[in-house]
């Protein structure tokens, strides 16, 4: 019963926001964002602590302003998700575009598959959706929602234009198959992991346990690897889907060293984009929770 109530509540909110004029929906989301900011103190404190550790050169006032804008961008992403069923290539032309598509097309043309490094930066739900809307469907590695009704509803929207999902609990075989068929799969690589699925690499100068699966698959299949993020450009007043240059995953006689080095390269690429758009990353996630043996916790 609880799952059913949760499902219908989410559907009702999604339909209500989806029918509102975009400006009104964004204003509603702005108010909601600040309520969440003040009501959920633990998340706010995690975000402030992460910013202090990762960007100590910034003033406390600047870090606080960044954290507040994080909540606004999350609210805006909620609005976009609720409106995605209405989007077409034509009606998004004036406020969405792609930058660096040549990097993606060159990677795709190699025919060995494309692995898109992405993360909880910008409008990550919108990025793969928009890419498929423009004629480039792709796979997404995601975690199943506990509420299966809700999981089906969310994935139904994600996959409206040819996208498909690979669930984290069983994605290895599907990922390898997609690469062998020359497909594209996006992988969120900016969340805390635990060994043996993750290894420690540097992220903002601190050891962060990071998923190694992407580097392993890229090395095994020869798939191209490149960063991709949908970011709000305040100057243009548009969402821009950015594709960066290809990241070369090493392939030597030492597979373990190659995978670790490749994971570091991918993580460094994510950090580079976060530094460009710090107010659009999910600082409220406990990214550095897992610590190397013998080190004290950071939270």
VMD Tcl script that draws the C-alpha trace (Angstrom):
set ca {
  {0.00 0.00 0.00}
  {2.81 2.42 0.90}
  {4.52 1.85 -2.45}
  {1.25 2.48 -4.27}
  {0.61 5.74 -2.40}
  {4.19 6.87 -3.07}
  {3.80 6.04 -6.75}
  {0.56 7.97 -7.22}
  {1.90 10.92 -5.25}
  {4.98 11.16 -7.49}
  {2.88 10.76 -10.64}
  {0.50 13.50 -9.48}
  {3.36 15.91 -8.78}
  {5.01 15.08 -12.11}
  {1.80 15.70 -14.05}
  {1.11 18.94 -12.19}
  {4.59 20.33 -12.82}
  {4.47 19.07 -16.40}
  {1.33 21.11 -17.12}
  {2.60 24.35 -15.55}
  {4.21 27.04 -17.70}
  {7.95 26.48 -17.47}
  {8.61 29.77 -15.68}
  {5.96 29.09 -13.06}
  {7.25 25.56 -12.50}
  {10.78 26.86 -12.03}
  {9.58 29.39 -9.48}
  {7.77 26.62 -7.59}
  {10.96 24.52 -7.70}
  {13.00 27.48 -6.42}
  {10.76 27.75 -3.35}
  {10.89 23.98 -2.80}
  {14.69 23.99 -3.13}
  {15.13 26.49 -0.32}
  {12.70 24.64 1.92}
  {14.73 21.46 1.43}
  {17.95 23.41 2.00}
  {16.79 24.64 5.42}
  {14.79 21.59 6.55}
  {17.38 18.88 5.86}
  {20.31 20.00 7.96}
  {22.36 16.82 7.58}
  {22.50 17.16 3.80}
  {23.35 20.84 4.11}
  {26.19 20.06 6.51}
  {27.56 17.31 4.22}
  {27.54 19.73 1.31}
  {29.29 22.46 3.30}
  {31.91 19.99 4.55}
  {32.57 18.63 1.04}
  {33.02 22.13 -0.34}
  {35.38 23.06 2.48}
  {37.53 19.97 1.80}
  {37.48 20.18 -1.99}
  {37.62 23.96 -2.55}
  {39.40 25.40 0.51}
  {40.69 28.34 -1.53}
  {37.16 29.78 -1.74}
  {35.73 32.00 0.97}
  {33.00 30.59 3.27}
  {30.56 33.06 1.75}
  {31.32 31.84 -1.79}
  {31.01 28.20 -0.77}
  {27.65 28.89 0.89}
  {26.39 30.60 -2.27}
  {27.53 27.61 -4.37}
  {25.70 25.18 -2.09}
  {22.47 27.17 -2.25}
  {22.60 27.19 -6.05}
  {23.08 23.41 -6.03}
  {19.58 23.09 -4.57}
  {18.16 25.47 -7.18}
  {19.64 23.41 -10.01}
  {18.24 20.24 -8.47}
  {14.81 21.87 -8.40}
  {15.16 22.91 -12.02}
  {16.12 19.37 -12.99}
  {12.95 18.11 -11.31}
  {10.97 20.52 -13.48}
  {12.70 19.33 -16.64}
  {12.10 15.69 -15.79}
  {8.40 16.31 -15.24}
  {8.17 18.07 -18.61}
  {10.26 15.66 -20.67}
  {7.26 13.79 -22.06}
  {6.35 17.00 -23.93}
  {9.76 17.63 -25.45}
  {10.50 17.32 -29.15}
  {13.53 18.20 -31.25}
  {11.62 21.24 -32.48}
  {10.26 22.71 -29.24}
  {13.63 22.40 -27.46}
  {15.58 24.14 -30.22}
  {15.63 27.56 -28.56}
  {16.90 26.50 -25.14}
  {18.89 23.28 -25.58}
  {21.86 22.56 -27.78}
  {24.90 20.29 -28.07}
  {28.53 21.38 -27.87}
  {31.37 19.13 -29.00}
  {29.16 16.70 -30.93}
  {32.13 16.11 -33.25}
  {33.91 14.34 -30.37}
  {30.99 11.96 -29.95}
  {30.52 11.30 -33.68}
  {34.23 10.56 -34.15}
  {34.14 8.14 -31.22}
  {30.99 6.45 -32.54}
  {32.47 6.13 -36.04}
  {35.24 3.86 -34.74}
  {32.58 1.18 -34.31}
  {33.85 -0.23 -31.02}
  {31.26 1.42 -28.83}
  {31.26 4.60 -26.77}
  {31.40 4.89 -22.99}
  {30.28 8.31 -21.79}
  {31.81 9.41 -18.48}
  {29.17 11.40 -16.66}
  {28.05 12.20 -13.14}
  {25.60 14.06 -10.95}
  {26.54 17.33 -12.57}
  {24.06 19.64 -14.28}
  {20.84 18.05 -15.52}
  {22.01 14.45 -15.74}
  {18.51 13.05 -16.31}
  {18.03 15.43 -19.22}
  {21.38 14.68 -20.88}
  {20.74 11.15 -22.17}
  {17.10 12.00 -22.89}
  {18.07 14.97 -25.07}
  {20.80 12.96 -26.83}
  {18.21 10.32 -27.78}
  {15.74 13.04 -28.78}
  {18.32 14.27 -31.29}
  {18.66 10.81 -32.82}
  {21.35 9.18 -30.66}
  {19.74 6.63 -28.30}
  {21.98 5.16 -25.63}
  {22.10 2.90 -22.63}
  {22.25 4.13 -19.03}
  {23.68 2.29 -16.04}
  {21.32 2.99 -13.14}
  {20.31 1.64 -9.75}
  {16.82 0.17 -9.45}
  {14.41 2.18 -7.33}
  {13.06 0.26 -4.35}
  {9.51 1.08 -5.46}
  {9.14 -1.03 -8.61}
  {6.04 0.86 -9.80}
  {7.95 4.11 -9.55}
  {10.99 2.53 -11.18}
  {8.88 1.59 -14.18}
  {7.35 5.06 -14.40}
  {10.73 6.83 -14.31}
  {12.35 4.44 -16.79}
  {9.38 4.79 -19.12}
  {10.16 8.50 -19.42}
  {13.91 7.97 -19.72}
  {13.43 5.51 -22.58}
  {10.78 7.31 -24.64}
  {13.11 7.90 -27.60}
  {15.07 4.67 -27.77}
  {17.21 4.77 -24.65}
  {17.49 1.65 -22.51}
  {18.61 0.94 -18.96}
  {21.28 -1.39 -17.60}
  {20.78 -2.05 -13.91}
  {23.83 -1.78 -11.65}
  {23.18 -5.15 -10.04}
  {23.69 -6.96 -13.38}
  {25.15 -4.63 -15.99}
  {28.50 -6.24 -16.93}
  {27.21 -8.57 -19.64}
  {24.90 -5.93 -21.13}
  {27.68 -3.36 -21.16}
  {30.08 -5.68 -23.00}
  {27.37 -6.60 -25.51}
  {26.55 -2.94 -26.16}
  {30.22 -2.17 -26.88}
  {30.56 -5.15 -29.23}
  {27.52 -3.86 -31.13}
  {28.99 -0.36 -31.38}
  {26.45 1.16 -28.99}
  {26.73 4.01 -26.49}
  {26.35 3.73 -22.71}
  {26.55 6.49 -20.11}
  {27.96 5.69 -16.66}
  {27.73 7.88 -13.55}
  {31.24 7.71 -12.08}
  {31.09 10.25 -9.27}
  {29.54 8.26 -6.41}
  {31.23 6.65 -3.42}
  {32.07 2.98 -3.89}
  {33.51 0.21 -1.73}
  {36.18 -2.35 -2.62}
  {36.38 -4.54 -4.62}
  {34.03 -2.69 -7.03}
  {35.99 0.49 -6.41}
  {39.61 1.57 -6.12}
  {41.13 4.69 -4.61}
  {42.10 7.53 -6.96}
  {42.57 11.25 -6.42}
  {39.47 13.45 -6.60}
  {39.97 17.09 -5.61}
  {43.28 16.02 -4.08}
  {41.72 13.42 -1.77}
  {41.56 9.64 -2.04}
  {38.09 8.67 -3.31}
  {36.90 5.10 -3.80}
  {35.75 5.03 -7.43}
  {34.13 2.45 -9.71}
  {36.66 0.78 -12.01}
  {34.18 -0.98 -14.32}
  {34.29 1.62 -17.09}
  {38.09 1.50 -17.41}
  {38.00 -2.30 -17.33}
  {35.41 -2.54 -20.13}
  {37.13 0.16 -22.22}
  {40.47 -1.62 -21.98}
  {38.90 -4.99 -22.83}
  {36.80 -3.84 -25.80}
  {38.70 -0.84 -27.18}
  {35.59 1.32 -26.72}
  {36.03 5.07 -26.93}
  {35.68 6.99 -23.66}
  {34.65 10.63 -23.44}
  {32.98 12.94 -20.91}
  {29.42 14.15 -21.42}
  {27.44 16.60 -19.27}
  {24.21 18.61 -19.72}
  {24.93 21.97 -18.06}
  {22.94 25.15 -17.56}
  {24.59 28.11 -19.28}
  {23.49 31.22 -17.41}
  {24.73 33.52 -20.17}
  {22.83 31.81 -22.96}
  {19.89 30.81 -20.73}
  {20.16 27.35 -22.25}
  {21.00 23.79 -21.32}
  {24.09 22.71 -23.26}
  {25.03 19.06 -23.71}
  {28.84 19.11 -23.71}
  {30.99 16.29 -25.08}
  {34.67 16.59 -24.26}
  {37.68 15.12 -26.09}
  {38.27 11.37 -25.85}
  {40.02 10.03 -22.76}
  {42.68 7.48 -23.74}
  {42.55 4.43 -21.46}
  {46.01 2.80 -21.21}
  {46.57 -0.73 -22.48}
  {49.87 -2.27 -21.49}
  {50.93 -5.66 -20.16}
  {49.85 -4.62 -16.64}
  {46.05 -4.75 -16.65}
  {45.64 -3.72 -13.01}
  {47.81 -0.64 -13.44}
  {45.99 0.28 -16.66}
  {42.57 0.07 -14.98}
  {43.70 2.18 -12.05}
  {45.30 4.77 -14.34}
  {42.23 4.81 -16.57}
  {39.94 5.30 -13.58}
  {42.11 8.22 -12.47}
  {41.91 9.80 -15.94}
  {38.11 9.51 -15.95}
  {37.85 10.92 -12.43}
  {40.14 13.82 -13.31}
  {37.93 14.61 -16.31}
  {34.87 14.76 -14.05}
  {36.72 17.01 -11.59}
  {37.69 19.36 -14.42}
  {34.04 19.85 -15.38}
  {32.92 20.27 -11.78}
  {35.50 23.01 -11.29}
  {33.99 24.83 -14.27}
  {30.44 24.51 -12.89}
  {30.80 23.98 -9.13}
  {27.23 25.06 -8.34}
  {25.81 22.27 -10.50}
  {27.42 19.24 -8.80}
  {25.77 17.12 -6.09}
  {27.94 18.22 -3.16}
  {25.42 16.79 -0.69}
  {26.54 13.23 -1.54}
  {29.11 11.71 0.85}
  {31.61 11.16 -1.96}
  {34.61 10.50 0.33}
  {32.81 8.18 2.79}
  {34.93 5.08 2.08}
  {38.46 5.58 3.40}
  {41.71 3.69 2.83}
  {42.50 1.16 5.56}
  {43.55 2.86 8.75}
  {42.26 6.32 7.86}
  {39.54 7.93 10.02}
  {36.14 8.77 8.53}
  {35.54 12.23 7.10}
  {31.84 12.50 8.00}
}
mol new
graphics top color blue
foreach p $ca { graphics top sphere $p radius 0.5 }
foreach p [lrange $ca 0 end-1] q [lrange $ca 1 end] { graphics top cylinder $p $q radius 0.2 }
display resetview
